[in-house]
Amino acid sequence: MQPYLQYIVLLGAVVIVGAFIMPRKKHDSALPPQSMQNMENALEQFMENMEKDNEELVQLVRNAQLESKADATRKDQRIAQLEQKCEQLTDQLQIMHSNRVPAGQQAERPANPPSDDRITHEHPEIVQPEPEKASAPEVKTIQSRYKDLFELYEQGKSIETISKKLGMNKGEVQLIIQLAKQEGAAHA
């Protein structure tokens, strides 16, 4: 409760008590001192109770404000961490994308490559690739990894419907579809 509202309620209580006392004074010459003392005690008790309630409310508001500030700080920190992770993943994706060599432009290899021992001793920063296997590794496309998603998408289902059916976030579904489009454009 607002402090001024408490004072108004208290003033109203005093006026009501005073109204009851005034007519009796006219009819009765004097009130017994004991009833006046009881009334004063009751009003003092009422005021003390109002002050305690007011203090409790103020403390509750302070606690709520502190909790909301702490919660906002935690959320801001979490957002900053997620943004940083997103930037790292974006950088990694760009590095992976820039390191890809198109199929028709494979790097030329020297006719007589130096032995592995000589390369590693002369240039330790060079990491030797693993020897190529006889069979080409199976390339998994995004569409093959998310068959259910693309079946629903090809049926004309909305992103929201797909996300609900597959238990995924809408942003995740949009990202997968976008990446598949980019992958299709890169292979075309």
KOLMARNU-427428 format. One record per residue (C-alpha): x, y, z. Coordinates in pm, 1 decimal, decimal comma. Layout:
+----------+----------+----------+
:        X :        Y :        Z :
+----------+----------+----------+
:        X :        Y :        Z :
...
+----------+----------+----------+
END
This chain:
+----------+----------+----------+
:        X :        Y :        Z :
+----------+----------+----------+
:      0,0 :      0,0 :      0,0 :
:    108,6 :    354,2 :    -64,2 :
:    209,6 :    554,4 :    246,5 :
:    -36,0 :    835,1 :    170,3 :
:   -317,4 :    581,9 :    134,4 :
:   -237,1 :    449,3 :    479,5 :
:   -255,8 :    797,5 :    623,7 :
:   -592,5 :    856,5 :    460,0 :
:   -725,9 :    528,4 :    603,2 :
:   -584,9 :    618,3 :    944,6 :
:   -734,4 :    968,1 :    928,7 :
:  -1070,7 :    819,0 :    833,0 :
:  -1054,0 :    582,4 :   1129,4 :
:   -976,2 :    875,2 :   1361,5 :
:  -1270,2 :   1076,3 :   1221,6 :
:  -1507,6 :    783,1 :   1266,9 :
:  -1390,3 :    726,9 :   1622,3 :
:  -1419,0 :   1099,5 :   1688,1 :
:  -1772,4 :   1101,4 :   1547,2 :
:  -1875,6 :    831,8 :   1788,5 :
:  -1720,1 :   1017,0 :   2079,8 :
:  -1868,3 :   1363,6 :   2009,8 :
:  -2239,3 :   1278,9 :   2044,9 :
:  -2173,0 :   1087,3 :   2364,4 :
:  -1995,6 :   1382,3 :   2516,1 :
:  -2301,8 :   1596,8 :   2469,3 :
:  -2528,9 :   1339,9 :   2625,6 :
:  -2277,9 :   1217,3 :   2877,3 :
:  -2077,3 :   1473,1 :   3058,8 :
:  -1753,1 :   1275,7 :   3030,6 :
:  -1624,2 :    944,2 :   2899,7 :
:  -1451,8 :    719,6 :   3141,3 :
:  -1074,0 :    753,5 :   3106,5 :
:  -1041,6 :    376,3 :   3060,3 :
:  -1236,6 :    374,4 :   2729,8 :
:  -1023,0 :    661,8 :   2595,7 :
:   -710,1 :    471,2 :   2686,7 :
:   -844,5 :    158,4 :   2513,3 :
:   -921,7 :    355,6 :   2199,5 :
:   -575,0 :    512,1 :   2190,3 :
:   -415,8 :    171,4 :   2236,6 :
:   -625,5 :     28,0 :   1954,3 :
:   -526,1 :    310,1 :   1720,3 :
:   -157,6 :    274,1 :   1809,3 :
:   -177,5 :   -100,7 :   1749,0 :
:   -347,8 :    -37,3 :   1415,3 :
:    -74,4 :    207,7 :   1311,7 :
:    201,6 :    -36,8 :   1413,1 :
:     38,3 :   -315,1 :   1210,6 :
:      9,8 :    -87,3 :    907,4 :
:    377,5 :      9,1 :    934,0 :
:    483,0 :   -356,6 :    958,4 :
:    272,8 :   -445,1 :    655,1 :
:    419,3 :   -151,7 :    465,1 :
:    775,9 :   -258,4 :    550,8 :
:    704,0 :   -615,8 :    441,3 :
:    566,5 :   -492,9 :    109,1 :
:    868,5 :   -270,2 :     51,6 :
:   1100,7 :   -563,1 :    124,4 :
:    907,3 :   -788,9 :   -115,3 :
:    936,1 :   -528,7 :   -390,6 :
:   1310,6 :   -491,4 :   -328,7 :
:   1359,9 :   -869,3 :   -341,7 :
:   1159,8 :   -893,1 :   -663,4 :
:   1368,0 :   -615,5 :   -820,7 :
:   1694,0 :   -784,3 :   -719,0 :
:   1575,7 :  -1118,7 :   -855,5 :
:   1469,0 :   -964,3 :  -1185,6 :
:   1803,8 :   -784,3 :  -1221,0 :
:   1994,1 :  -1106,8 :  -1149,4 :
:   1774,6 :  -1295,2 :  -1394,9 :
:   1828,1 :  -1030,0 :  -1662,8 :
:   2204,5 :  -1044,5 :  -1603,4 :
:   2204,6 :  -1424,2 :  -1639,4 :
:   2004,0 :  -1398,9 :  -1960,3 :
:   2237,1 :  -1133,3 :  -2101,5 :
:   2539,2 :  -1351,8 :  -2022,8 :
:   2374,4 :  -1652,4 :  -2184,5 :
:   2289,6 :  -1448,4 :  -2493,8 :
:   2648,2 :  -1324,5 :  -2515,8 :
:   2779,1 :  -1682,4 :  -2488,9 :
:   2539,6 :  -1803,0 :  -2757,4 :
:   2629,7 :  -1515,3 :  -2988,5 :
:   2999,3 :  -1590,1 :  -2941,3 :
:   2942,3 :  -1958,7 :  -3013,9 :
:   2738,2 :  -1867,3 :  -3320,1 :
:   3021,2 :  -1645,0 :  -3445,5 :
:   3272,3 :  -1926,2 :  -3390,1 :
:   3054,9 :  -2171,1 :  -3579,6 :
:   3007,3 :  -1920,7 :  -3860,7 :
:   3383,4 :  -1868,5 :  -3881,4 :
:   3442,2 :  -2244,4 :  -3885,8 :
:   3181,8 :  -2285,9 :  -4157,6 :
:   3342,8 :  -2011,6 :  -4366,7 :
:   3686,9 :  -2168,5 :  -4319,3 :
:   3554,4 :  -2509,7 :  -4420,3 :
:   3375,8 :  -2357,4 :  -4718,2 :
:   3685,1 :  -2165,6 :  -4832,8 :
:   3909,2 :  -2471,4 :  -4788,9 :
:   3695,5 :  -2681,2 :  -5021,1 :
:   3859,0 :  -2744,5 :  -5355,4 :
:   3615,8 :  -2779,9 :  -5646,0 :
:   3622,7 :  -3126,0 :  -5805,5 :
:   3772,3 :  -3004,5 :  -6135,7 :
:   4054,0 :  -2804,3 :  -5974,0 :
:   4250,1 :  -3053,8 :  -5767,4 :
:   4587,1 :  -2933,9 :  -5654,2 :
:   4875,9 :  -3042,1 :  -5872,8 :
:   5118,7 :  -3281,3 :  -5711,5 :
:   5487,8 :  -3292,6 :  -5791,1 :
:   5607,6 :  -3589,9 :  -5997,7 :
:   5852,3 :  -3701,6 :  -5728,6 :
:   5707,1 :  -3603,2 :  -5392,2 :
:   5961,6 :  -3577,9 :  -5110,2 :
:   5953,1 :  -3850,8 :  -4849,9 :
:   5735,9 :  -3798,0 :  -4545,1 :
:   6035,4 :  -3791,3 :  -4311,3 :
:   6203,6 :  -3510,3 :  -4499,9 :
:   5886,1 :  -3299,0 :  -4507,9 :
:   5811,0 :  -3334,6 :  -4138,9 :
:   6171,0 :  -3257,8 :  -4039,0 :
:   6206,7 :  -2958,1 :  -4267,9 :
:   5857,9 :  -2814,9 :  -4213,1 :
:   5698,7 :  -2940,2 :  -3889,7 :
:   5403,2 :  -2701,6 :  -3934,1 :
:   5283,5 :  -2894,4 :  -4241,3 :
:   5032,1 :  -3159,5 :  -4154,0 :
:   5044,3 :  -3459,4 :  -4380,7 :
:   4710,5 :  -3568,8 :  -4522,7 :
:   4614,7 :  -3929,0 :  -4486,5 :
:   4669,8 :  -4135,8 :  -4799,3 :
:   4363,6 :  -4158,1 :  -5019,4 :
:   4165,9 :  -4477,2 :  -4997,2 :
:   4087,1 :  -4680,9 :  -5304,0 :
:   3714,1 :  -4617,9 :  -5281,3 :
:   3570,3 :  -4269,8 :  -5259,3 :
:   3409,9 :  -4194,7 :  -4924,2 :
:   3032,1 :  -4182,7 :  -4924,1 :
:   2918,5 :  -3821,8 :  -4927,0 :
:   2610,6 :  -3758,8 :  -4717,2 :
:   2402,5 :  -3468,3 :  -4827,9 :
:   2185,2 :  -3264,0 :  -4600,6 :
:   1877,6 :  -3400,5 :  -4772,8 :
:   1986,6 :  -3760,1 :  -4705,9 :
:   2045,0 :  -3682,4 :  -4337,8 :
:   1705,2 :  -3517,0 :  -4293,3 :
:   1481,2 :  -3728,8 :  -4518,2 :
:   1168,2 :  -3682,3 :  -4304,8 :
:   1207,5 :  -3305,8 :  -4301,7 :
:   1246,2 :  -3277,4 :  -4679,4 :
:    958,8 :  -3519,6 :  -4745,1 :
:    728,1 :  -3294,9 :  -4542,9 :
:    873,7 :  -2982,8 :  -4708,3 :
:    817,9 :  -3127,7 :  -5056,0 :
:    457,9 :  -3206,4 :  -4958,4 :
:    411,9 :  -2833,2 :  -4906,2 :
:    393,7 :  -2839,6 :  -4527,7 :
:    475,4 :  -2516,3 :  -4346,0 :
:    794,1 :  -2474,8 :  -4146,6 :
:    587,8 :  -2450,9 :  -3827,4 :
:    411,4 :  -2781,2 :  -3903,1 :
:    741,5 :  -2952,2 :  -3984,4 :
:    902,6 :  -2826,1 :  -3665,1 :
:    610,2 :  -2949,4 :  -3453,7 :
:    602,3 :  -3292,4 :  -3620,6 :
:    976,1 :  -3349,6 :  -3590,4 :
:   1019,3 :  -3181,7 :  -3251,8 :
:   1266,4 :  -2924,3 :  -3384,1 :
:   1288,5 :  -2546,9 :  -3357,3 :
:   1153,2 :  -2340,5 :  -3646,2 :
:   1490,6 :  -2170,8 :  -3684,9 :
:   1662,5 :  -2508,5 :  -3707,8 :
:   1422,2 :  -2624,6 :  -3979,5 :
:   1475,4 :  -2301,2 :  -4173,7 :
:   1853,2 :  -2334,8 :  -4140,9 :
:   1853,5 :  -2693,6 :  -4268,3 :
:   1638,1 :  -2599,7 :  -4567,6 :
:   1861,1 :  -2298,9 :  -4642,1 :
:   2177,5 :  -2511,1 :  -4619,6 :
:   2025,9 :  -2770,9 :  -4850,4 :
:   1948,3 :  -2499,9 :  -5105,3 :
:   2307,4 :  -2371,4 :  -5083,9 :
:   2442,2 :  -2724,7 :  -5113,7 :
:   2223,3 :  -2783,3 :  -5420,6 :
:   2345,2 :  -2458,9 :  -5577,1 :
:   2710,0 :  -2549,6 :  -5506,9 :
:   2673,9 :  -2890,3 :  -5674,4 :
:   2478,6 :  -2756,1 :  -5968,7 :
+----------+----------+----------+
END
